[in-house]
Amino acid sequence: MFVVHLSQRRSDSLRFYLDLLFLYRLTMKQTTEYIPIVGMHCAGCAAAVTNKLQGVTGVLEATAQIDTRSLYIVYDAEQITREQIAEQVASLGFSLILTTDETEAMSQALEQERRSARQLAWRTAIGAALTIGVMIWMYLLGGVGERWVAPLVALVAYLYVAGPFHWRALKQLRRGVMGMDTLVSLSTTCSVIGLLLAYGSEGHQLHLYLDALVMIPAFVLIGKWLEQRASASTASALRALLDLTPREASLVVGEETRRVPLQLVQPGMTVRVRPGEAIPVDGVITSQSVTHINEQTITGEAAAVERGEGDKVFAGTICLSTAIEVRAESVGADTALGHIVSTVRKTLADKPPLRLLADRIAQYFVPAILFLGALTFALWYWVVEPGALDLAARYAISVLVIACPCALGLATPTALTVAVGESARRNILFAEAAALETLPRVDAFLMDKTGTLTLGSPSVTELQWFIPEEERAAMLSLVVSAEQHSLHPLAQAIVAYGEAQGATTSEVTVTEQPGQGLLVNTAEGELRIGRASWVAEGGVASIPPCDLTGSLVYVAQGARLVAIIALSDTLTPHASETMAQLKAQGKKLLMLTGDRKPEAQRIAQQIGIDTLHAELMPQDKETILASLQEQGLVVAMVGDGVNDGQALARADVSIALAGGSDLATSMAQLVISKPDLSLLLEATEIARQTVRTIRFNFLWALLYNVIAIPIAAGLFTRWGLTITPAIAAAAMALSSICVVVNSLLLQRRIAHTSSK
């Protein structure tokens, strides 16, 4: 029996609130899903879906992701069903793929997206052909037969080429939503009205309205087609992650092997993996064979590793040489790869501050543009050029068309998709999008020692006894029996040492004091295993001076000191180089550890950290962190253990390294899934490049609209600067493409960062 007591007040409070949260979640059937969504073609569509669902009873959180064409949704299944959610989405003109089979859902979504892409391509081609044809007809052939040609062209352009814009705009308006579809539909409708008026009046420029009617949807569709192709590339890294796990597995049934869908494989079943195939599950090799496995997807190491019977293997890794049989332990979303994919998906659904700002602006953008369009028409028709209907209509339509809400909506998600996907491929997992914005601004890094600056895999270098030799074997067995209940690296090292010495284990009742050690009740008195000060509290009269080096674990039974165990650790790869570069960047570096000061000093000197705080309790780490924040510093905590939990929760950026405790990784905003501290530098640079890209996209979208709208409204005609509705449509399409292309360039910048 293993009992854990959290004795500190803050820890008790944390547990209390976690228990309350757990009880609350028990009262409702909370469900989190990623559902493919079909029909979205721009950021405005995604915003419409998001805004619609966030106001629905039972929906706790919802974000439509344009790049991944999926809906991240958290809902109470007792208040709303998947079908009801789909109805809400369908009311906006989009559809959800509701099959419970994720593989089938992805397949259906892909097929529908391909169908939508083909339809978009056809409409784009016809729109482009009409545009070219109208230009040739009007400007080279003189508009021969315009009285019957123009209506036919207008009919095709308005009903077929621009038809989807009208349909989606009507559906969205019924729900109180306005976006780019509204602007395109309204501008083409105004062009049709102008065209009809031109037929009944002398002096009106028929070609002006026909140009606008044909070219506006054509240029917008060309832009959407190019944007769609570019956006597909921004999500390539994420799709690569999703494609790593095979869709089928060879299930071993008796003496036979059957090919079955992966979702039919359950923990405890055995699968067979042939050379060249991806391993479909996390599990243990059961066959008596040795193979080589490429584990780059999990560890980041390209070199193949040898694995045999009893060894752990992971989903998404590649069997290279010999066929193996694997007993499944985790399947699907529960695998290590599944957790990576889930983290990436969740991060893409997050809304960092810049994205929240863009969403707030976009909420009022279209109504503002409608107002400006009406104002432009009124001023030109009644004030500037009274009675000049053609001129007023031209400028009003240009204002409606040139405004681009999509560029604002795409500014953050496209860059975020590239950054998160590419980072995941490099063993860097951003669990929260906000960390991307905060990490480049960090002033101080607080580093845990064991498991962070060091590998956390120490070994016993010396054991100094203070009891007779005949008692030592039994005492070692008792110590090992206690330490096997702890996940601390030092405890595991002691267990490994004891087993190598032939120690036997028995069932004991252990109470763990976080940051102090283990307490075992025995017939001879309390057995304390831990730090010297805590062991002394058990009644030991004095602790003799010790010249042992490394981490020291003291063992005492009652008032008797039993032993001192010395353990040494090794540095995490690239720890010294990483600390040196952070120093060069002007970052403040501190080591926070519960270990003895001599050992902590040895490590600090070795890696070049000047500020050291040793022999700390968990709340001490939080206190130090809070004091730095009070000085106005942005603080990152890098840790891996339970004792880092309070500090991780308080930090501006919380970072956990591979192999850390579940608490540490669950609280971390950034998880480095490979024991390599140089990835901390890479993560910082990726975050810096991403923030720059997002800010550029955002500023470009804002400046484009600020500059383009006054030009479209005719404010600069006196200086000869004017544009037609057709040119306005081309400019609008180009603005969105520029944002997506700039996000695509982020891939190259990240690749360049990684190659340094």
N, C-alpha and C positions, 0 to 999 in steps of 0.2 A: 504493500500500500504506500502510495506516494502523496504527501500532503504539502502544498505550497502555501506559505503565509506571507502576505504583503503587509509588513509592519509599518511602513511609512504612511503618514497621513495623506500625502498627495497620491500615493499609489492606491490607497483605499478609496479616495474620492474618484480617481480614474476608473477603478473597477466598478464603483457604485453606478457611475453614469453609463458605463458600458453595459452593465446588467440591465439598467433601465431601457437602454436602446434595444438590447436583445429581447426583453419582455415586450416592448412595443412592437417589434417586428413579428413576434409570435402572434400578436393579436390581428395581424393582417397577412393576407397571402400575397406578399410582395414578389413580383416577377420581373426579371430583367431579361430583355431580348434584343437581338439585332436582326431586324426583319428587312429583307430586300424590298426596295420600293421602285416601282417602274413608272416612267413618264416624266420625271424631273429633268429639266434641261438647262436650268440656270440656278444661281444662288437665290434668286427671288422665289423660285418654286420651293426650295428647301426652307426658306424663311416662312413661307406661307404655311407649310405643313407643320413646322415647329410651333408657330404662333397659334395655329388652330388647336393642336393637341394639348398645349400647355394650359388651356382653359377648360379642359374636359374633366368632369368629375371621375375620380379613380386613377387618373394619370398623374404620377408623382414627378416624373421627369421625362422630357422628350426632346430629341434633337435629330432633325433630318440632315444627313450628310451628303452633300452633292457629289463629292469626289468618289466616295465609296458606294453611292446610290443605295444607301441603307438607312433604316430608322433605328436609332438607339432609343429605347423606351423602357421606363420603369413604371409599373402600374400595379394596382391592387386588383387581383383577379376576382375578388369577391364583389367588386363594384363595377368592373368593366371587363368585357371579354375581348379576345383578339379580333373576333368578327366585328364587334362594335367599333373598335379602333380602326379597322379596315374601312368601315362605312364612313367614318369621319374623314379619312384620307381620300376616299373615293369621291366625296362631295366636292373636293377641290380639283378633281380631274386626274388623280393618280391612283395607283393600285399597289397593294401589298401582296407579297407571296407568302401565304400562311401555312404552307406545309411544315410539319414538325421535323421532317428530315432536312437538315441543313444542307446536305449535298444536293438533294433534289431542289430545294429552294434556290440555291445558287445557280443550278442548271436552268431552272425556269426563268429566273431573273435575267441570266445571261442571254437566253433565247429571246426574251421579250425586249431586252435592250438592243439586241442585234436587229430585231424587227423594227424598233423605233428608229434606230440609226439608219436603216435602209429607207424608211419613210422620209426621214429628215434629208437624206441624200437626194432622194427623188424630188422633193419639194424645192430643195436648194438648186438642183440642176434646172428644174423648170423655171424657177424664179430668175436664175441667171440667164437662161435662154430668152425669157420674156424681156429682160432688161436690155440685152444686146439687140434683140429684134426691134424693140421700141426705138432705141437709139438710131439704128440703121434706117428704120421706117420714117422717123420724124426728121432726122437731120441730113440724111442722104437722099431719101426718096420724096422729101417734102410733105410727108403726112398724107399721101394720096389715099382717098377713100376713108378719111378719118371719121366720118359720120357713122360708118358701120364697123370699121376696124376697132376704134377706140372702145366702144361698149363691150365687144367680145374680149379684148385684152383685159379691160377693167374687171369683167366678170370672173375670168380665170384667176387674176391676181388677187382679187378680194375674197373670193369664196374658196379657192383651193390653196394658193400659196400662203395667204394670210389666215386661212380658215382656223387652224389650231390656236392662233393667238386670240381670235374672237371667242372660241369655245371655252378656253381656259379663263379668259378674262371674265366672261359671264358667270362661270362657276365660282370664281374667287370673289367677285363682287357681291354675289348672293350671301357670301359668308363674311362680308365686310373686309375683304383683303384686296389690296391693290399692289401690283408689281409691274415689271417690264411688259408683261402681256397686256396690261391695261393701256400703257402708253402706246404700244404698237397698234393695238386695236383701235384706239381713239384716233390716232393720227391717220390711219388708212381710211377710217370712216369719214373723217373730215375731208380727206382727199376725194372720196366718192361724192360727198355732198357738193364740194367745189366743182367737180366734174359735171354734175347734173346742172348746177347753176350756169356753168360755162356754155352748156348747150342752149340755154334759153336766153342768153344775153349776148349782146354785141360787145366786142372789145375785151372779153375775158380770155385769158391765156389757157386754153384747154390743155396744152402740152405740159404746163406747170403741174396740174393736178394728176395727169396721167403718169408723168415721170415719178412723182412722189408715191402714187399708188402702187406702181410696179417696183420701184427701186427700194422703197423702205423695207417691205418684207423680204425682198431678195437679199439685200445687204445684211439684214439682221440674221437671216437663216445661214448665210455664208459665215458670218461671225460665230453663230452657235455651232455650226458644223466644225469649224476650226477649233473652237473652244472645247468642244466635246472630245475631239481627238487629242488635244493637248492635255485636258483634264484627266483623260484615261492614263496618260503617262505619269501624272503626279501620284497616282495611286498604285503604280507598278510595284513598289516595294511592299506595300500591304498585300497586294494580290499574290506576290511571291511567297509571303509568309503563309497565306491561306492555302496555297497550292503545295506546301511542303508535305503535309500529311496525305497519304494515299486515301482514295475513296473506298477502296476495297481491301480485304485482308484474306489470307489463306488460313482458314480455321481448321485446326487439327481435331478431327472427330474420330476417335478410335484409331484405326489404322489408315483412315482416309484423310484427305485434305480437300476441303471445299472452299471455293471462292465465294465470299459473302460480302454484302455491304458492311462497311466499318461499324455502323451504328448497331449491328447485331452482336458485335463482340463485347463481352462483359468482363469485368475483373475476375480473375481465376481461370479464364479460358486460355488455351494455348494457340498461338499462331505460328506459322512457318514463314520465314523470310528467305528468299533466294538471293544470290549475289546480284547486285545492281538494283535491288529494290529498296524502297524506303521502309523503315520500321514503322508500323502503324500505331504502336502503343508504347507506353512506358511500362517496363517490366524487367524480368530476370531471365537470363538465358538458362534453359533447362537441358538443352542437348549437350552431349559430350563432344563438343567440337570447338575449335578455336577459329575465330574469324577476325577480319580487320574492318573497322567501322569508321566512316567519316562523320565526326561529331561537330562539324563546323557550325551547323545551325544552332547548336546549344552552347558550345564552348568558345566558338570563334577560332579554334585552331584548325588549320587546313590539313595538318599531318594526320594520317590514319592512326588509330590506336587499336591495340590488340585486346579482344574481349573473348572470354570463354565461359564455361559453366559457372553459374552463380553470380556472374557480373551483371550490373545494372545497365540497361540500355534505354534510349529515349526515342519517342516518336519524332519522325522527321529526319532522323539520322540515316545514313546509307550503309547497308551491308555490302561489303566490297568483295570478299573472297569466298567464304564457305557458307553454305546454307545453315541457318540456325533455327531453333525453336524457342519461342519466348512466351513465358507465362505472364499474361497481362495483369498489371497492378493498377494502372490508370488508363482511361480511354477518353478520347474526345477532348472536351473542354478542361478535364481534370489533369491532363498531361502537362509537362513543363512547357511544351510548345503551345498548348492550348491556353495556358496562363499568359504567355507572351502575347498571343493574338488578342486575348480578352483585354489585356492592359492597353494595347495599341488602339483597339476599338474604343475603349472608354476614354482614352486621352483625346481622340479625335472628336468625341462628343462634348468635351469640356469647352468652356468659353472663357478664354483669358481676357484681361481687361480691354485690349485693343479690339477684340472681336465683339465684346459687349457694347463698346462705343459705336462700332460700325452698325450693329443691330439697332441701336437706339436712333442713329441717324437715318437708317433705311426705313424705319417705321414711319417717319414723317416725310420721307423723300418724295414719294409719288404724289401725295396730296399737295405738297409744296410745288411740284412741277406742274400739276394741273392748274393750280392757281396762277403760276407764272405764265403758262400758255394762254390762259384766258385774259390775263392782264396785258400781255403782249398784243393780242388781237385787238383788245379795246383801245389801247393807246395808239396803235397804228391806224385803226379804222376811224376813230373819232377825234384824235388829237394831232398826230404827226402828219398823216396823209388822209384827211377826211374823205370817206367814200371809196378808198382804194382797197376793195375787197380782196383782190388777188394778192396784193402786197401784204396785207394784214394776215391773210390765211397762210401765206408762205412762211412768214416769220413765226407764227403761232405753231404751225406743224413742225417746223425745224426745232423749236424749243422742246416740244413733246418727244421728238425722235432722238435728239442728241443727248438728252439726259440719260445717264446710265447707272441705275441702281445695282446692276449686276457686278460692276467692277468693285464697288464697296463690299458687296456680299462675298466676293471671291478673294478679297485681299488677304484675309487670315486663313480660311480653311485650306486653300490650295497649298500655301507655304507650310502649314501645319501638317498636312498629309505627307508631304515630301519629307519633312524633318523627322517626324515620328517613325515613318516607315524605314527610312534609311538608317536612323539611329538603332532601331531594333535589329537590323541586319548586322550591326556592329556591336551587339551585346550591351546596348545602352537603351534602357526602357524608361521613357518619360511617362510616369503614371498619372501625372497631372499636367495639363497644358500650361498652367500658370508658372510652373517651374522653368519653362523655356524663357519666359520674360524676366524672371527673377534671377536666375543663375548668373547671367553676365554682370549683374549689379552687386554680387556678393563681395563684401569687404573682408570678412573673416571666415576661415574654415576651421571648425572644431573637429579634431580627429580623435576617434577612439583608437586604442592601441591594438588589443588582441582581436584578430579577425579583420582588422582594417589596415593598419600600418604593418601588421604582421599577419602571416598566413592563418594564424589561429589553429595551427596543428603542431603544438609543442610536443616535446618528448621529455621523459624523466631523465635528467642527466646525473642526479645523485640523490641518495636517500640516507639521511643521517638519523640513526636510531638512538633513543634514550632509554630503552627497556632491554631486559635480558634477551639473549639470542633465542632462547626456547619459546618466547612469547611472540616473536616477530611474525612468524608464518600465519598464526591465527589472527593477529592484528591486521596484517596486510589484507587478508581475506575479508575482514570486517570493513576496512576502508574501501576496498574495491566494491563490496556489496552496496555500500552507501553511494559511492561516486557513480555507479552505473545508472542511478536515477536522475542524474544531472546531464544537461546537454552542453554545459560549458566545456570549451576546448581543453582546459586544464584537467577537468574531471575525466574526459574521455582518454586523455593521455595517461592518467594514473591507472585507469581501467586496463588499457592496453599493456602497460608495464606490469601490472599485477598478474594478468593472464599469462604473460610471457614467463613470469616467475613461478607459475603453477598455482596461483591463488585460486581458491574455490569461492563461490558466491552463495549467499543465502538470502532469504526474504527478511528485510528489515524495514521498520517504519522511519521515514526520513522527513524532516522538516527543513525546507530551504529558506534561508534568510537572504533575500536579494542583496547583493553587494557585500555579503559577509561570509557565508559558507553554509555547511550542512550540519544538522544536529541529529544525532542518533541516540535514543535511549537504550542503555544496556544495563545488565545486572550490576556491573562494576561502576556505573555512573554515566553521566552524559558524555558522549563522544562528540567532540567538536572538530570539524575539519574546515579550515578556512584561513582568513587573515590573522596575523599575530594579535592585534588589539582585541579582536572578538574572541579569540581562543583564550586570552588572558582573563576576559570577563567571566569565564567559566570556573575560575578559581585557581588557575595556575599562578603560583607565587611570583615567578619571574621568568622572562624569556631570555635565555643566554645569548650573548653576541654570536652572530653567524657570519662566516666569511663566504658562504655559498653565493653564487651568482645566478642570475635569471629570476624567474617568478618563483616565489616561495609559498608553499602551502604547509600550514602548521596543523599538527594532529595532537589533540590532548584528550585525556579521559579523566573526568573529574578535575582534581588538582594536579594531575601528573602529565607533564609533557611527554608525548610518546615519540614523535618523529617530526623531522622537517624534510619536506620533499622539494627538491629544486628542479625546475623545468625551464627549458630554453625554447625560444621561438625563432623563426626566420622571417625576414622582411618580405612583404608583398612585392611582387615584381614591379620594378620602376618606381618604387616608393621614394627613393632619394631624388631621382631626376624630377619627379612630379612636384615634390616639395620645393625644390630649387627653382623650378619654373614659376610656381605660384608666388614664391618670394619675389622673383624678378618682376612679376606683374603688380607688385605692391600689395599683395594680399597678406592679411594678418593670420598667422598660423599658431594654433594652440593644440597641445595634446591633452586630452582628458581621459584618465584611466583610473580604474579602481586598483590597479596593480601597485606593488611596492615601489617606492621612489627610486631606489638604486637601479632596478631593472628598467623602469620607465626612463630614467636619465640615460641609461646605456642606449636605448632605442632612439631617444630624442637626439642625442649627439650624433648617432650614426646616420640619421636622415636629415639633420639640419634644422630641427625645430627648436626655437629658442625659449618659447613659453611653455612651461610644463605644469600640469596640475595632476598629482598622483594621489593614490589612496582615497579616492572619492567615492561617496555614496551616489546612487542614482539622482537624488534631488540636488546634490551638489553640482552636477553637470548642468542641470536646468538653471540653477542659480547663476552660474558663471555665464551661461548663454544669455540669460535675461539682462545681466548687468551690461553686456556688450550692446544689446539692443537698446538699452536706455541711453547709451552713448551715441545713438543714432546710426549704428552700424547695421548693415544687412548681413545676417549670419547664416551660414550653412553648417549643419551637423552631419558628419559622416560616421556612421556606426553600423553595428551588426547584431547587437545583443539585446536581451530583454532590459538590461540595465541602462540602455540608451533610449528607451521608449519615451521617457518624459522629455528629454532634450530634443528628440526627433519631432515630437508633437509641438514643441514650442518654436522650433527653428523656422526661419523664413524659407529655407530650402532644406528638406530632409533627404538624405542620400544613404542608401544601404548598399552594401557590397554582397557579392555572391556568397551563398552559404550561410547568410544571416538567419536570425530567428524569424519565425512567422510574424511576430509582433513588429519587428523592425521593418521587414519588407512590406507589410501591410500598411504601415504608417508612412513609408517613404514616398516622396514625390518623384524621385529618380532612383532607379535600381540598376546597378552595374552588375550584370550577370556573369562576370568573368573576373577572377582574382587578378586584376591588373589596374593599378592606380593611374596609369597613363590615360585610361579611358575617362577619368575625371576631367583631364585637360581637354580631351576630344569632345566630351559632352558640353563643356563650357564654350568651346569654339563653335560647335554646332548650334547651340542656343544663341550665341552672339550673331551668327550668320542668319539664323532664322528670324530673330527680332529685326535685324536690318532689312531683310526681305519683306517682312510684314509691314514695317513702317514705310518702306518705299512704295509698296503696293497701295497702302492706305493713303499716303500723301498724293500719289499719282492719281488715284480715284477722286480724291477731293479736289485737287488742282485742276484736273480735267474738267470736272463739272463747273467749278468756279470760273474757269476761263471760257469754256465752250458755250455755256448757256447764254452769257451776255452777247457773244458773237452771233449765235443763232437768233437771238431776239432782235438783231439789227442795230445794236448800240454803236457799232463801229462802221456803219455804212458810209458815214461822212468821209472816212479815210480809205474807202474802197474795200474794206474787209467785210465780206458777206458770204453766206453759204446757202445752198439750196437744201430742201428736205432730203434729197437723195444723198448728198454729201454728208449731211448730218447723220443719216443712217449708217453710212460707211464709217464715220468717226466713232459712233457709239459701239459698233461691233469691234473696231480696232482697239478701243480702250479696254474691253474685257480680255481680248486676246493678249494684250501687253501684260496684264496682271498675271495671267496663267503662264505665259512664257517666262516671265521673271521668276515665278515660283519653280518652273522646270529648271532654270539655270541654277537654282539652289542645290539641285542634285550634284551638279558639277563642282560647286563650291564645297559641298560636304565631302565629296570624293577627294578633292584636292587637299582638304584638311586632314583626312585620314591617311593620305599618302606621305605626309610630312614626317 
